[in-house]
Amino acid sequence: MSQKRYFRIYKPYGMLSQFTREGNHPTLADLGSLPPDIYPIGRLDADSEGLLLLTNNPVVNGLLLNPAEAHERTYWVQVDGDISAEAIAKLQQPMVIKLKTGLYTTLPCKAHKMETPDLPPRIPSIRFRKDIPTSWVEIKLIEGKNRQVRKMTAAVGFPTLRLVRVCMEVLKLGMMQPGEVKEVTEEKFFASLRIEKTRGNQKKRPSQLNL
């Protein structure tokens, strides 16, 4: 039985969340000497960035990706235009988005306008338009449907320009740089993600998360 190992990475813009090659896209295989049995937990689209977790422990997938477990993901989202308080309020309410499987009603989430965050520059950079401002929103979800955040911001009239996942529960991206890989101890991994490794059940969530 191989040793269970856990990693967090800053997935760069344009990289596929997989090791298999597709066309000219960079993949996780370009990040260096990761163990051969490691695989990503969930995914980030090629045009999204930020925190992606990898492990060779198959139990973790069910613990983190099951919506019933209600694990919180935090995204910093740059949108086209100066987002309004009305649009922020709409983001927080259930809305209908279109998935490949049909129409889906999102769960309520947390959202607020934020100052421009201190993030590494995106390569390539966001196209600058002198007469159209941009703004940033922090969105916290407990689900992760395909391109959900992009569909949500578009639905309220502020299309996503840049999307960075910065946190899963209290396991943070921190000051990592695009393409950086850090191994996490099993104890910290399970504690930071608020999952119970011995019984496969979620630990009690505190009334408030200090994210």
Secondary structure, 3 states (H helix, E strand, C coil): CCCCCEEEEEECCCCCCCCCCCCCCCCHHHHCCCCCCCEEECCCCCCCEEEEEEECCCHHHHHHHCHHHCCCEEEEEEEECCCCHHHHHHHHCCCEEEECCEEEECCCCEEEEECCCCCCCCCCCCCCCCCCCEEEEEEEECCCCCCHHHHHHHHCCCCEEEEEEEEECCEECCCCCCCCEEEECHHHHHHHCCECCCCCCECCCCCCCCC
